[in-house]
Amino acid sequence: MNQKPMKAFMWIVCFLLAANATIAQTGVKHAFSVKECVDFAHKNNVQVKNALLNVKIQQEINRDVTAAALPTFSATVSANDYLKIPTSLLPGEIFGQPAGTYIPVQFGTKYNANAGFQLQQLLFDGQVFVGLQARAASIAYSNKNVEVTEEMIKANVYKIYYQLVASKTQIGIFDANLDRLNKLQSDTKVLYQNGFVEKLDIDKISVQISNLETEKLKALNSIDIGYQALKTLIGMPTKDTLVLTEELTEDKIKKDFITDTVFNYADRKDFQYLDLVKQLNELNIKRYKMSYLPSLSLSGSYTKNAQRNQFNFFGKGDWFTTSFVGMNLSVPIFSGFSKNSHVTKSRLELKQTENQIDNLKLSIDNEIESSKLNFNAAITTLDYQKKNMALAENVFNQTKNKFELGTGSNTEITAAQTDLRTAQANYINALYAAIIAKVDYYKATGKL
């Protein structure tokens, strides 16, 4: 038998197994925009998943409420073997015995069997009917909770995403500064070889390069931690690779941003959520009020009964029929003031919700005004820091030229480099503050 095809097949199998193992270890690579990150979070974040499960739980609760208004139908079958037939006492006078005497007698047979059907139908119960009315509001409440959770996750995703994008920009600035210092170090070495500067000047630049590389390493480590935080937030496995495809620019921040749009409280998901809570509170008051009313139900039964001295129910013999239809009216008279207590408690809970709605309106007004002011201030700061960064870079270049011409000192170079790095850091911070202010404004107005 030729073993070559079999060996080739085994090599292919081994290769596929190794490839699968490598994929399992390295995970999947995702290149996401901020919107794609949000979409991924809405499908995989644990809080969103649990909120969606709460919707399904509420659906089952509604089914249980509906069941209370539907008829119930049951069947029963029983068989009894009287090891000792019950004994009854009859007055002796019936049989001519003296008064006060009793004669023991046994009625019935050793074996008895019953088979029947029972029907129960609720005709009126105020609390049940209010519960049926509350089903739609309960589902809307659960769905709104999902939307509130998604919006909260969305805002956090935006902030962490753009923080990482800003950090990537910062790394680019680190690299540009390192290029400047390396070029300066190279030029200084030439000046040293020609006797224009001291060895100390080269060492000072080397210290600056080392410090800058250390700062870059710390920034890269912070970015790695930020990526892990973002993956955890959106529900992505740690082993997967996440690549951010968007850039943070001034045009992105300033584009299509108008702070004078018409605002409606109902645009906010949390306001809609509290409004549904208010509706449920009102239905709860109605439910407890309806508990003062009588409840009415219909019942029916159809039963077959047989009695035998021998266990031969499936043979010949009579089965006796019993059937009835009944109406049951239950009228509450006094319950120890518990109903009144429930109504009062639910009214107080409604008042609490109304207070929360009023407080939320104040909070929304404050958020809108604060975020609007923060954004305008952030844009002003961003423009200022951009000009300041360009000025600091120009100062550094001129100081470098003076140093290379021999008219400047290493101290001036160090001071100019420090000022440039400070201006660059301030610009990155202003860039991030501006995008966060924009996110906060959209969130405050319910348009995120």
N, C-alpha and C positions, 0 to 999 in steps of 0.2 A: 504493500500500500504506500502511495506517495505521501510523505509527511509534510512536504513544503506548503501546500495550501493550508493545512491545519496550523502550521507554525505562523504563517502570515496572518491567519485569522486571530490567533492568540495575541500576536503583536498589536493588531488593531484594537482588540478588546482592552489590552493593558494601556494603550495610549489613551483611549476614551476614558477609562477609569482614572487615569492620572490627570487628565484634563478636567474631569468633573471634580476631583479632589482639589485641584488648584483653584477652580472657580468658587468652591465652597469655602476655601480658606481666605481668598482675596475679596469675595463679595462682588456686588454689581456696581458698575460705575453709572452715576446719575449726573447729567449736566442740566441744571435747573435755573430758570428765571425765578424771580420772586413769586410770580403768579403760580408757576408750576410747583414751587415749594408749598404754597398755601393749599393747592389742590391735593398734593400728596398728604399733607397734614390732615385735611378733612376726611381722608380715607383711612389713615393709619394712626392718628393720635388716639391714645387710650381714652382721654376724656370725651372726645367726640364719639368714639365707639360706645362708651357707656351711656352717653346721652341718647344715642340711637336705640340702644337696648331698652332704655326707659320708655321710649315711645311704644315699643312692642309690649312691654309690661303693662302699660296703660291700656293698650288694645285688649289685652286679656282681662284686665279689670273691667273694662266696658262690657266685654262678653259676659262676665259674671253678673253685672248689673242687669243686662238684658235678660239673662236667664231667670231672674226673679219675676219678670212679667210674662214669661212663657209658661204653658201648662207643663206639669210634671205627670208622667205616666209610669206606673210601676206594676210589677206582677209578683205574686207570692205563692209559694207552694209549701205545704207543711204536712207532715204525717206524724201521729203520736201513737205510741204503744203504752197503754195504761197498765203498768205492772200491777198496780192496785187501783181499781176503779174507785173514784171518790164516793164517799158515803154521806148521805143526808139523813137528817132526823125529821120524822113526821110526828105530829101530835097523836097520842094514843086514842083521843076521843074519836078520831075519824074511823077507827076500827073497833069501837066499843070498849076501849080500855079506859081505866080510871084517869081522871084529869091529872095533869102534871107528869104523865108518863110519855115516853117517846119511843118510836119504833125506828130502828136503823134500816135504811133501804139504800140500794145502789142503782143509779140511773146511768144509762149509756152503755157503750160497747167497749171492748178491749182496744179496738183499733179505730182511729179517726183520721180523716184526710180532708184537707182544704186546698182549694186552688182558686185564685181570684185576681182581679185587676182593680187598681185604684187610680183615680184621676183627681188632680188638684189644679185649680186655676184661680190665680189672683185676679179679681175684678177691679178693685180699687185699693190703692195704698199710696197716700200722698208722698211719702218719702221715696218710694220706688219710682214714681213718675218724675219727681224732680231729679232723681239720679239718672233717668233716661235723658232728660233735658241737658244734663251736665256732660254727657258723653263727648259731644263735639268740642266743648270748651276744654275738656280735659286733654283731648288729643292735641288741640291747638296749643295748649300750655306746654305739653311735652315737646312738640315740634319747635316751639319758640325757644325752649331751653337749649335745644340743639343749635339753633341759630346764634343764640347769645354765646354759647361755648365756642362755636366756630369763629365768631367775630373776635373773641378774646385771643384765641390761638392765632388768628390772622394778624392782629396787631403785633403780637410778640414775634411772629415770624418775620414781619417787615423790619422790625427794629434790629433783631439779631442779624438778619440777612445783610442789611445795609451797614451795620457795624463791621461785619466781616469784609464787605466790599471796600469800606473806608480803610480798613486795616491793610488790605491788599494795595491800595494807593499809597499808604504809608511805607510799605515795603519797597515800592518803586522809588520813593523819595530817598529811603535809606541807600538803595543801590546807586542812585545818582550822586549822593553825597560821598559814598565810598569811591566812586569813579573820580570825583574831584580831588579827594584827598590822595588817592593813589597817583593821580597825575601830578599833584603838588609834591608828593614824596619823590617821584621820579625826577621832577625838575630840580628839587632841592639837592638831590644826590649829585646832579650835574654841577650845580653851583658849588657844592662842597668840594667836588673833585677839582674845581678851578680856583678854590681858595676864597670864595666870596662869602660863605657861611660856615658855621661851626657844625661839628657832629651832633651837638646838642639839639640843633634845629631839626635834624632828621629824626632824632629820637622823640622829640615832642610830637611830630606829625605821626609817628608810629603809634604813640600812646592814643592819639585821637582816633586813629583807624581801629585800634584794638577796642576802644570804648564804644565806637559806633557799631562794630561787628557784634559786640556783646548786647547792645541795645536791640539790634536787629534780631539776634537769636531769641531774646526775651519776647519780642513782638511776634515772632514766628510761633513760639510756644503758646502765647496767648491766643493766636489765631487757631491753632490746632484744638485748643480747649473750646474755643467758640464754635468750631465746626462740630465737635462732639455734642455741645449743648443744642445746636440747631438740629442735628440728626435725632437727638432724643426728643426734642419738641415735636418734630413732624412724624415721629414714629419710624424712623429709618434705622435698620440694623447698624451697629457700630462698625462691622467689618466692611460695609458698603462704602464706596468712594463718592463724595459729593463735590461737584464742581459748580461754582456760581458763575453764570454766564453774563450777568448784567454789570454795568459800570456805574459809578456814582459821579455824575457831572452836574455842573451848575444849571445846564439846560434842562436836565431831568427834574431838578428841584423846582425851577421857576416856571416850567412849561404848564400851561392850562390851569394855573392856580389862581382862583378868584375867591377872596374872603368875604365878599358882599352878597353871597347867594342867599336866597330865601330859605329859612329853616323852619321845620315843623318837628315838634317833639315826637310825633308818631313815627318819624324816620328812624328813631333809635330803637334797636332791638330790645334793650333792657327796659325801655319805656313800654313797649308793646307787651313785654313779659309781665310787668307789674299790672298793666291794664287787664290782662287775662286772670291774674291772681285776684284782682278786684271782682271780676265777673264770677269767679268760683266762690268768693266770699259771699256775694249776694245770693247765689244759688244755695249756699250752705244755710243762710238765714231762712230762705224759703223752705228748705227741707225740714228744718226743725219746727217751723210754724205749721207745716202740714202734718206733723206728728200729733197735733191736737185733734185731727179729724178721724172718724171711724175708718176701719179697713173692712173690706168685703171680699169674700172668696167663695168659690164654688167647689164642691167635692162630690165625688161619685164613686160607687163601688159595685162590682159584680163578682159574686163568690159562689162556688160550688162546694158542697159539703157531703161527705159520705161517712157512714159508720158501719163497721163490720166487726163480727166476733172472730173472723179469720182474716188474715192479710191477703185478700183477693180483690183489691180495688180495680184491677184491670180486667176482672171477670164480670159476671152478671151482678146486678145490684143497682139500687137507686142512688142517684146523686141529687141532692136538694139544692135549689137555687135561692140565693139571697142577693138582692140588689137594691140600691138606693141612690138618690141624688139629693144633695143638701146645700143650703146656703148658710154661710157662717159670717156673722157680723160681730166685729170686736169694737167696742166703744170705750176709749180711754176716759177714765173719770178722775183719778187722782194718782199722780206718780211722785209725790214727795217734792214737787217743785223742780224736778230735774229738767223737764222740758223748758221751763222758763229760764233756768240756768244756762242751758245750751244755746237758746236764742240770744240771751244777753252776751254770752261769751263770743258767739259768732259776729255779733254787731261790733263788739270791741275790736275783734280781729280785722273787720272791714275798716274801722277807723284807723287802725295801725297802717293798713295798706294805703289808705288815702293820704296819710301823713308821709309815707315813704314816697308816694308819687309826687307830692308837693316838694319834698326835699330833693328828689331826683331832678325836678325841673330847675331848682336853684343850682344844683351841681352841674347840670348840662349848660346852663347859661354861663357859669363860671368857667367851665372847660372850653367853651367856644371862645369867649373873650380872651382867656389866658393863652390858648393855643394860637389865636390870631396875633396877639401881641408878641408872643414868642417867635412866631414865624417872621413877622416884619423885622424884629430885632435881629433874628438869625441871618436874614438876607443882608441887612446892613452890615453886620459883623463879617459875613462871608466876603462881601465886596471889599471891605476894609482890609481884611487879612490877606486877600489875594494881592492887593496892591502892596501891602507890607512885605509879603513874601518875595515879590518881584524886586522890591527895593533892597531887601536884605541880600538877595542873590547878586544884585548889581554891586552892592558894597563889598561882598566877598570877592567878586571877580576883580574889582579895582584894587582891593588890598592885596590880592594874590599877585597882580601885575607889579605893584609897588615893591613887594617882597622880592620878586624875581629880578627887578631892576636894581635891587640893593638899597632902595630908599625906605623900605618898610621893615617891620620886625615880625618875628614869629608870634609875639604876644598879640599884635594886631590881627594876624591871621587866625589865631585861636579865638579871639573875641568875635571876629566876623563870622567864623564857622558856627560858634555857639548861637549867635543872634539869628543866623540863617535857619538852624535846626529848630530854634524856638518859634520862628515865624512859620516854618513848615508845619510844625505840630499844631500851632494855633489855627492854621488854615484847615487841616484835616479835622480838627475838633469842630470848627465852624461849619464845615461841610456836613458832618454827621448831625450836628445840632439842627441844621436847617431841614434835613430830610425827616428827622424825628418830629420836628414841629409840624411839618406838613402831614405826616401820618396821624399825629395827635389831633390836628384840626379835622381831618376827614373822619376820624373815629368819633370826635365830639359831635359832628353834624350828621352822623349816621350814613356817611357816603364812602366809607372805607371799602 
